[in-house]
Amino acid sequence: MEKIIRFTSHDLAKITNHRSGEIKFGEKMITIPRENDTLEFLKKSEAKYVLFGIPEDIGIRANYGRPGAASAWESAIKSIANIQHNKFCKGNQILVLGTLDVRQLMKDVTSLDFNDIDDRSKLSQLVQKIDKDVSHIIFNIVSSGKIPIVIGGGHNNSYGNIKGTALAKGKPINAINFDAHSDFRILEGRHSGNGFSYAYEEGFLKKYFIFGLHENYTSKNVLDIIKKLENRVRYTTYDSISIRGEKDFRQEMNAALEFINDNHFGIEIDLDSLPNIACSAMTTSGFSVEQLRQFISFFAKNTNAAYLHICEGAPDLGEELNNHLIGKLIGYLVTDFIKANQ
């Protein structure tokens, strides 16, 4: 766990806006004291959820995307720290672990150009380094009996979440992905568009359901691959639910749950599925925030829910107000998960 920059009580105090007569999450969330061993503290802590940030956008760059997702953690933790601690949701259920130390990798990537073949190879190699570290950290969190809540970075980190959880559980796991894209592209070197296909190919992902796929941005090749794997990989499209009205949102959630609920599953959320949210693949059409919140609440209440991952939000790509709103949105999603999962 040496690749973690621990979040301290001092860090929490700096971002918590104290107000007389109120108790904020930042006053109640747990951090690991400097003198304590990370793993031992995790195992003994009474907190059920471990908040972990991945402040990188290397996987997105490797997938021809716009950088900016590295800033999501900072925006999110500031908002989460100022949520009210009350009877509906309590801050002391959360242990704030900290962030993956990607400082040197983020420096290394600044000189790389994804249009250059050699540089693309170097970008993929950097993503593989992140894969290894994320897998290790998630493995330790899950092995400690906790549920990871992972924020920030590209969707490349789905691979590490799945692998780490599968290794901790001792068997492949399932995943449900609320996403405009499949991220099940060919194995062409690691990037944000093939985390699930690599996890599937390497035996860590058993069943995979993509919820809300955008028909305009899914290649024939990907659709052909999924069709061949229909016993283990399925999807429903945003267009069939919200545009043509052929399918019902809640009925599709039930169908997805029936498909993945024979095993532990991860809940993956890509914020590019929402319209007008600053991210690497911003869209003008998609599900509403309320539908996403309902989705998380629906799947989180199941005992097989193994983790929550919120990714691709890029506050740096928006205006200052948008920066704050993305953090606030992530705060809603985190507490929706916790409230339902209790």
Solvent accessible surface area in square Angstrom, and as a share of the most:
residue,aa,sasa,rsa
1,M,33,0.15
2,E,147,0.66
3,K,89,0.38
4,I,21,0.10
5,I,64,0.33
6,R,64,0.23
7,F,26,0.11
8,T,39,0.23
9,S,80,0.51
10,H,121,0.54
11,D,38,0.20
12,L,6,0.03
13,A,54,0.42
14,K,140,0.59
15,I,35,0.18
16,T,8,0.05
17,N,102,0.52
18,H,118,0.53
19,R,164,0.60
20,S,115,0.74
21,G,86,0.83
22,E,53,0.24
23,I,79,0.40
24,K,16,0.07
25,F,0,0.00
26,G,9,0.09
27,E,75,0.34
28,K,80,0.34
29,M,13,0.06
30,I,46,0.23
31,T,19,0.11
32,I,5,0.03
33,P,52,0.32
34,R,207,0.75
35,E,148,0.66
36,N,55,0.28
37,D,85,0.44
38,T,14,0.08
39,L,57,0.28
40,E,84,0.38
41,F,41,0.17
42,L,0,0.00
43,K,114,0.48
44,K,157,0.67
45,S,15,0.10
46,E,173,0.78
47,A,0,0.00
48,K,82,0.35
49,Y,0,0.00
50,V,0,0.00
51,L,0,0.00
52,F,0,0.00
53,G,0,0.00
54,I,0,0.00
55,P,32,0.20
56,E,0,0.00
57,D,4,0.02
58,I,0,0.00
59,G,0,0.00
60,I,2,0.01
61,R,53,0.19
62,A,7,0.06
63,N,33,0.17
64,Y,116,0.44
65,G,18,0.17
66,R,112,0.41
67,P,55,0.35
68,G,8,0.08
69,A,0,0.00
70,A,23,0.18
71,S,18,0.11
72,A,2,0.01
73,W,15,0.05
74,E,100,0.45
75,S,8,0.05
76,A,0,0.00
77,I,5,0.03
78,K,92,0.39
79,S,17,0.11
80,I,0,0.00
81,A,0,0.00
82,N,39,0.20
83,I,42,0.21
84,Q,73,0.33
85,H,31,0.14
86,N,60,0.31
87,K,164,0.69
88,F,131,0.55
89,C,4,0.03
90,K,85,0.36
91,G,0,0.00
92,N,69,0.35
93,Q,37,0.16
94,I,0,0.00
95,L,1,0.00
96,V,0,0.00
97,L,1,0.00
98,G,0,0.00
99,T,16,0.09
100,L,2,0.01
101,D,45,0.23
102,V,6,0.03
103,R,151,0.55
104,Q,111,0.49
105,L,24,0.12
106,M,40,0.18
107,K,137,0.58
108,D,58,0.30
109,V,1,0.00
110,T,100,0.58
111,S,96,0.62
112,L,39,0.19
113,D,70,0.36
114,F,61,0.25
115,N,102,0.52
116,D,62,0.32
117,I,132,0.67
118,D,100,0.52
119,D,20,0.11
120,R,72,0.26
121,S,55,0.35
122,K,102,0.43
123,L,2,0.01
124,S,18,0.11
125,Q,99,0.44
126,L,15,0.08
127,V,0,0.00
128,Q,100,0.44
129,K,115,0.49
130,I,0,0.00
131,D,8,0.04
132,K,155,0.66
133,D,24,0.12
134,V,0,0.00
135,S,7,0.04
136,H,90,0.40
137,I,1,0.01
138,I,1,0.00
139,F,72,0.30
140,N,12,0.06
141,I,0,0.00
142,V,15,0.09
143,S,61,0.39
144,S,16,0.11
145,G,63,0.61
146,K,21,0.09
147,I,24,0.12
148,P,0,0.00
149,I,0,0.00
150,V,0,0.00
151,I,0,0.00
152,G,1,0.01
153,G,0,0.00
154,G,0,0.00
155,H,1,0.00
156,N,0,0.00
157,N,0,0.00
158,S,0,0.00
159,Y,15,0.06
160,G,1,0.01
161,N,0,0.00
162,I,0,0.00
163,K,52,0.22
164,G,0,0.00
165,T,0,0.00
166,A,4,0.03
167,L,90,0.45
168,A,29,0.23
169,K,76,0.32
170,G,66,0.63
171,K,99,0.42
172,P,53,0.34
173,I,0,0.00
174,N,0,0.00
175,A,0,0.00
176,I,0,0.00
177,N,0,0.00
178,F,0,0.00
179,D,0,0.00
180,A,3,0.02
181,H,51,0.23
182,S,7,0.04
183,D,14,0.07
184,F,7,0.03
185,R,86,0.32
186,I,88,0.45
187,L,82,0.41
188,E,90,0.40
189,G,24,0.23
190,R,8,0.03
191,H,9,0.04
192,S,6,0.04
193,G,1,0.01
194,N,0,0.00
195,G,0,0.00
196,F,0,0.00
197,S,10,0.06
198,Y,33,0.13
199,A,0,0.00
200,Y,34,0.13
201,E,112,0.50
202,E,87,0.39
203,G,38,0.36
204,F,37,0.15
205,L,0,0.00
206,K,83,0.35
207,K,38,0.16
208,Y,0,0.00
209,F,11,0.04
210,I,0,0.00
211,F,1,0.00
212,G,1,0.01
213,L,1,0.00
214,H,18,0.08
215,E,67,0.30
216,N,129,0.66
217,Y,156,0.59
218,T,18,0.11
219,S,59,0.38
220,K,152,0.64
221,N,74,0.38
222,V,6,0.03
223,L,64,0.32
224,D,56,0.29
225,I,49,0.25
226,I,4,0.02
227,K,150,0.64
228,K,169,0.72
229,L,50,0.25
230,E,103,0.46
231,N,116,0.59
232,R,91,0.33
233,V,1,0.00
234,R,106,0.39
235,Y,82,0.31
236,T,1,0.01
237,T,14,0.08
238,Y,18,0.07
239,D,26,0.13
240,S,6,0.04
241,I,14,0.07
242,S,50,0.32
243,I,109,0.56
244,R,121,0.44
245,G,56,0.54
246,E,109,0.49
247,K,87,0.37
248,D,68,0.35
249,F,24,0.10
250,R,118,0.43
251,Q,122,0.54
252,E,25,0.11
253,M,0,0.00
254,N,75,0.38
255,A,49,0.38
256,A,0,0.00
257,L,32,0.16
258,E,148,0.66
259,F,12,0.05
260,I,0,0.00
261,N,54,0.28
262,D,87,0.45
263,N,11,0.05
264,H,52,0.23
265,F,0,0.00
266,G,0,0.00
267,I,0,0.00
268,E,0,0.00
269,I,0,0.00
270,D,3,0.02
271,L,0,0.00
272,D,4,0.02
273,S,2,0.02
274,L,1,0.01
275,P,41,0.26
276,N,93,0.48
277,I,24,0.12
278,A,2,0.02
279,C,0,0.00
280,S,16,0.10
281,A,42,0.32
282,M,96,0.43
283,T,24,0.14
284,T,122,0.71
285,S,51,0.33
286,G,14,0.13
287,F,3,0.01
288,S,43,0.28
289,V,50,0.29
290,E,109,0.49
291,Q,44,0.19
292,L,0,0.00
293,R,74,0.27
294,Q,84,0.37
295,F,0,0.00
296,I,0,0.00
297,S,45,0.29
298,F,17,0.07
299,F,0,0.00
300,A,0,0.00
301,K,127,0.54
302,N,28,0.15
303,T,133,0.77
304,N,33,0.17
305,A,6,0.04
306,A,7,0.06
307,Y,0,0.00
308,L,0,0.00
309,H,0,0.00
310,I,1,0.01
311,C,2,0.01
312,E,8,0.04
313,G,1,0.01
314,A,1,0.00
315,P,1,0.01
316,D,96,0.49
317,L,64,0.32
318,G,27,0.26
319,E,140,0.63
320,E,156,0.70
321,L,124,0.61
322,N,37,0.19
323,N,49,0.25
324,H,101,0.45
325,L,87,0.43
326,I,1,0.00
327,G,0,0.00
328,K,96,0.41
329,L,14,0.07
330,I,1,0.01
331,G,1,0.01
332,Y,96,0.37
333,L,0,0.00
334,V,0,0.00
335,T,9,0.05
336,D,15,0.08
337,F,0,0.00
338,I,0,0.00
339,K,91,0.39
340,A,23,0.18
341,N,21,0.11
342,Q,121,0.54
